[in-house]
Structures are given as C-alpha cells and as structure tokens.
Amino acid sequence: MINEKDWKQEQERLDQVIEKLQARIAELEPEVDGLRNQAGDIRKRFWEEVTVNTSTDEDFEETFYSIKQQEALLSERERSYRLRMQQWKSMNRLLQSPYFGRIDFLEDGLGFSEQVYIGVSSFVDSDGMNFLIYDWRTPIASMYYDYSPGAAVYDTPGGRVSGTMELKRQYQIREGELQNVFDTSLTIGDELLQQVLGRGGDSQMKSIVATIQKEQNAIIRDDNSRMLIVQGAAGSGKTSAALQRVAYLLYKHRERLKADQIVLFSPNPMFNSYVSTVLPELGEENMQQTTFQEYLEYGLGTALRPEDPFDQIEYVLTEQSTREYEARLNGIEYKASVAFLQALRNYAEWLGQEGMRFNSIRFRDRDLITVQQMEAQFYGYDRSIRLANRVAMLQEWLLKEVARLERKEREEVWVQEEMNYLDKEQYAAAYKELHKERGVFDFAEQYEEVQELLQGKSRRDEGDFDYAEREEELLRRMIVREHFKPLKRSVKKMLFLDMVGLYAQLFGNKDDYVAMTKETEVPEHWPDICEQTKGKLGQLELFYEDATPFLYLKELIEGVRTNTEVRHIFIDEGQDYSMFQYEFLKKLFPRARMTVLGDFGQAIFTQATELYGADSPLIRLYGESDTRLIRLVRSYRSTREIVEFTKSLLPGGKEIVPFERSGKKPLLSKAGSDEQLVARIAEDLAALQAAGYASIAVITKTAAESSEAYDLLIAQGCPPLRLVTKQTPTFEKGTLVIPAYLAKGVEFDAVLIYDASSRMYHRESERKLFYTACTRAMHRLLLYATGEWTRFIEVLDTSLYEVRQ
Ligand SMILES: Nc1ncnc2c1ncn2[C@@H]1O[C@H](COP(=O)(O)OP(=O)(O)OP(=O)(O)O)[C@@H](O)[C@H]1O
C-alpha cells in the first residue's frame, strides 16, 4: 500500500478525471441524441426528400442522384452517430473504473518524466493534447506489462524509445472509488493478481486486462507471425490471452480490420457463451465464433451426416478392446495423419487419368445422360488440365446438354398428358406469359408494317399470331422447364460427382489402395478399417475421422471454396485438431494468420497434434521462419496445492509452475459401496454450497456416467443440480454434472471427480483425460472411488493429497 499523502493525491486526481469524464459525457449526450434523431428522421423521410420521376432519361438521372445524395447524407449521419455513440459508451465504461495502472516514465534525453495512467480506453483532456488515460493497447502502455521499475523500452512505428521507469502502480477502483493502490517492484500484478485469482469462478470468462503477464503480453502483441503457436499448461491463460489479442488487433488495425474478419474455433458450442462477454467488456465487438463441427456440417450439406467428436470420444472411452476397436483406433490415427493427406492428393492425381465416378443424370426413370457419356467427355479433355478445372468444364457441358435435352423433351407424350391436368393457376401463369409475348409480337408486327409501307411493298400475310399453337408450345415449355429445374440445380451443385463412391473406392483392397495413392504402407487391420468406413458410408453417415478427409477430397475434385475475407483465425484447444484439419484450415483461409493455443498435456482425442517441440508437424504448416512458438508454464487457475497434485499426473509436468496462492490439498475419499459414494458426494456438495462456492462441477469420464451420477445424486435428495450434455447450449452458474471432455477450457470453484477408481481410469490414453478433469478446479479438488484408486494416483507422493478417514 502507498502512504497517506500519495493516497490523497491519487484520490484527488481520480476525482478530477471522473469530473472530466462526466463533463464529456454530458457534452456528448445531446450530440448522440441529436444524431440519432437526425438519422432516424432521414430514414423516415427518405422518400419524401427524393423526387421520383422516371418519365424521361433526364428525370431518371435526377432521381438517381437525389437518392444517392440522400443515401450519402444518411450514411454520414449514421457514421458520426456510431462514432459518438462509441465514445459515449467508452466514457461510461471508464467512469466506473477509469484506470488500473500507472507508470512514470523518464524518456532518455528528456528532463521530466511522464505519468502514464492506463485504462481500457484512452481519454484525452479537452485541450486535445494531454492524455489523462492511455488505452492499454497503446505502445507506451506495453511497458506496464513488460517491465518492472528500472530501464525500460517500448516500440513505436517511428522506432524504439528507451528510458527509465520510475514508478509502477496498480489500482483497484470500484464505482469511482479508490479501493486499493499497490506499488510494485519486481513483477507486476502479484498483489492484484492474488486478489483477482482468489475470487470465485463465474459462468463467464473475465478480461485479464489489468494483470496481463509479460509472457502473455508477447502473445497479445505479436504482429508479425503468420503462425503463432502457444503451448501452455492448464490454466496458464491461453484463452484469456487469445481474447485480449483479438481486442489488441482490433485496436491496432482499427482502420482495416473488422471483428467479423476474425474467427475463433471453440472446442464446443457451450464455450462460445463462456467467452462471449470478454470483448464487449473491453469495448470491442465479438469476433465470429464457430466450432470445427459446424464447419464440417456446413461443408457437407444435408446429404451426409458427420458424427461429432463427442460421439467419437465416447466410443474410444467406453468400448472394449476388441479387434474392431483396435481397427477403429488405427483408422482414427491414420486418417488424421499427413500421410493420408498426401495419399488423397495422389489419389486426386490418379483420378485425373482414370477411375472417376459419376452419377448418371436421370429423368423419369431413365438415364438422360449416362455415366459412360460423362466418362468419355471427362477423359476426352486435355489431361494436362487440372482435375478441378476439368470438372468445371464437364459441368458446363452438362448444363448445355441438359438444356438441349429439355428442348427435345417438349415433344414427349407425357408432356401432352400433363397438359390435360394443368390447374387454373398454371393456366393463368401461361396466359400471362403469352400476353407478354403477344405484346412483343404486336410491336414486331407494327414495325414490319411500317417498314413495308416505307419500302412500298405489300405485306405478306404471314406471321399472324397463332394463339392456339403458341399457347400449346408455351405450356409444353413451361411443364418441361419445371421438371428440369431440379436437374439443373443438381448439376450446379455438382451432384453428378459420385463423392460417396469416390471416397469409398479408396477403401477396397490394399493393392488397389497402394496403386491409387502411391502409399507404401497401410495401417494395421486395414480390411476392418475399410469395412467400418464403407459400412458407415452405406448409411450416408461419416465417422468424425472421415469428415475432414472427405471434404478435403471433395475440394480437390470440385475446386476449393476459400474464404479470403477472414484475416485471423484463432484455434483454441489446438491439440485436439489433426494435422489434416490444420492443412484444411490453411487452405480454406488463405489470407488469414493463424493463432493456435493448446496443451498437449490435455490431448484427449486420438487424432491429437503435438504443438511444441522440434518434431511438431504444426511448425511445418507455414514453415519455421513464419512461425513463432511461445510457451506458458505458469498456471493461474488453481491453488498451489492443486497444481502440485495435477502436475505430478503428467510425465512432463515438472516444468509447470504454480502461482503462489494457497488452499487446501486435494481430498481423497474412498467409499465401501456405490451407495456410500453417492451419499458422501451429496453431503460434500451441500457443504461446498453452504461454504459459498458458486460454481461446482461433478466431473465424470463419459456422458453415460454423467447421466447415471445425476440420477443417483438426485435420488439422494441433492440440492439443485444440472446435467450438462453436448446439447446444452450455454454455461450457467451453479452445480453441474458434466463429462470431462465437455468441461474442457472452463473452470469451477470446486471440482468433484465422481469416480477416480482404477476401473474408470487405467488405460494410458485416459491419463490426459483425468488430468484435464482435475485441472478444472480453482479452489477445491475432491476425488472419490469405491475400489482401488486409479494408478495415476497410486504412484503419487502421499504428501500431495489428504485422505479422508
Ligand atoms: N494474467 C492473468 N491475470 C488474471 N487472471 C489470469 C491471468 N491469466 C490467467 N488468468 C486466469 O486463469 C484462469 C485460467 O485461464 P484460461 O482459461 O485462459 O487458461 P487456459 O490456458 O486457456 O486453460 P486450459 O488450457 O486449462 O483451458 C482464468 O480464470 C483466468 O482468468
């Protein structure tokens, strides 16, 4: 804490700033109102102000310009309104807590030091010169995060500025009142951070703007790398840093970067709601948020249904180790690999020479255009032309063919039959069209008459409008056109390509696969893998592991539909994506930079990708020179006792450093029977709730276990509980029962591991799942078992936990 004199000065300055903010808000208010009304008025009276007259070309031109002018006026007013509104909002945000930090910086060569107060946005005195508050994203504010008092530098577009930081101070201000002031010397934030981290959890993530740590600041402000990879321990602030980074980028490039040009890939839809308040809290608009699954579904359309990653993981966790199980696991691994990606590329090349598969174009139970015709046409094109281009040429040819056959079809008997059954409305439509045509015909008639008069010729009496004949022709045309519409649509959608057949063709016998893909090796249990894949395809479904490869192949054949608007993609829980998926994303967003945040210690999916280390394939995605790796080892979420316990669960966990915040050691409770176990958990839940923990999670291994636990706990008369499934749309505060893989990325005041016995967690592949579950706890971690403890606990040093007697 600071001395009384300093406190008084700080309070005075705070009062002054608040007064100035209030004055500015009062000044802005009428402007905001005025502009809002003006824009509203213009919008309402838009058509009164423009003179619409289209009788002559000149009138038309005048009308056109009058509309343009009115539009320009409206958009100008709306722009100023938006700008003022933004200012007004950010002033109001500042009013509650104008700043959280201050540094006094003496620039080399200058005789005086500047007091730099730092807040969530800038505020300049009415003279326009004096910064009362600096936005945390300004270059000078970066020193607050990067340095302790002493020598310090910061980079500006004009070059590097060096000097001495004479003071570094932190503030807690609530509703305009100074609550705490700390002077920091060594590392920033320790005291403030202690306070922040000691608080209870929330159903929504919070901004960390006041306590960003140096290594997190490096992630936030990185502006050069095409690819930024962050490997960070559980709770090290990866997601938090990612969101601050979005806010930073939006500020730094505010002239050209809009929030919807940034996409965040979240681990599940619930996560979207969890992080959705951070950016608005910082005064920025939210970026686009999606899940990879959503992307897959969009890409595949309605024809094929992809399994989701949660069903896949349920299978992996619950099935017994049979031959089919091993085969599926091998399949998952192989289909996630770069080798398979290359195999598909080679396959596409092979298809350029032979083996394409088409669907014939059928109409009324007959082939209008046969597969053989398409093959002949397709392989008749110059073979040096790229596959996708040849497919486009074929599509064009098909559209022409369909149009030709449509004309031919008009003479068919069925058309005549259908004509007899036309209803009134269809007749009316035909009649209308006929009259339109008649109008044109009349005009042509008149023209011809005049021409002939002028030329002194007598007219032949031909060309009279034969109504009946025209009508029939028109009706035939109409009927056939209606029937051909779906055909044309299907050609436009490339449904003449037998995509399912093309993908299934890969999964035949080994020799064919090798010949088609130039692969030398196939994974073990290949025949089973083939059978499983084709079995699923037969039901018009795709395994999760097949969905991305299938789409990739589709793009290789049909041409890639890229998104060039998006400039940044963020991938949270990046270890859960396969290399295959990364390659796909790179292709999909050719103009975007990529930020990948993840933790290999939490890699619970079979297709996981190692992010860090020399052999990380992710580094090769954009090449080493375009890639920057950052590692976070300090964990902020959990107390020291919880981190000491969880880090020992991982072979490479030694490097994880807990943040100095103390609490109780994890508590192990063993019960004699399932009933006893449930009774004990129910008791503990009630005690935790009574102790004021607002967010509590009972974490299970699978969804099936969750629903069982939920039923038993409810039957035990537990206080209000909520069961979370993959369909749950948002996170809410309270007590939840949730499978570990859905709790990824989020945190709770207290975590209860429902069953940590050896029958639940024993396979090596389950170690990381167990670790992920335990690392969700901020303040309390309680573990239960009926039989033996899982071997992951058995081997731990007994000083790391307490055992309930
Ligand atoms: N610099 C910081 N200041 C304050 N709180 C922080 C800071 N860094 C992280 N935290 C807090 O630590 C917790 C964990 O952060 P976050 O969820 O971003 O970590 P993560 O690395 O994404 O975790 P996981 O991989 O386990 O999902 C959050 O409560 C976050 O607010």
The ligand as a Gaussian input file, in Angstrom:
#p B3LYP/6-31G(d) Opt

LIG

0 1
 N       -2.769000     -12.552000     -16.258000
 C       -3.833000     -13.008000     -15.627000
 N       -4.467000     -12.244000     -14.733000
 C       -5.562000     -12.696000     -14.085000
 N       -6.086000     -13.895000     -14.256000
 C       -5.488000     -14.699000     -15.129000
 C       -4.343000     -14.312000     -15.866000
 N       -4.001000     -15.317000     -16.661000
 C       -4.891000     -16.305000     -16.466000
 N       -5.783000     -15.925000     -15.539000
 C       -6.916000     -16.695000     -15.033000
 O       -6.559000     -18.053000     -15.004000
 C       -7.658000     -18.854000     -15.364000
 C       -7.275000     -19.755000     -16.498000
 O       -7.160000     -19.013000     -17.677000
 P       -7.543000     -19.605000     -19.092000
 O       -8.831000     -20.317000     -19.036000
 O       -7.346000     -18.524000     -20.080000
 O       -6.378000     -20.677000     -19.220000
 P       -6.114000     -21.756000     -20.342000
 O       -4.647000     -21.804000     -20.523000
 O       -6.933000     -21.473000     -21.542000
 O       -6.592000     -23.050000     -19.583000
 P       -6.977000     -24.531000     -20.100000
 O       -5.956000     -24.972000     -21.069000
 O       -6.916000     -25.325000     -18.847000
 O       -8.327000     -24.438000     -20.639000
 C       -8.806000     -17.912000     -15.668000
 O       -9.601000     -17.761000     -14.529000
 C       -8.100000     -16.610000     -15.969000
 O       -8.930000     -15.508000     -15.671000

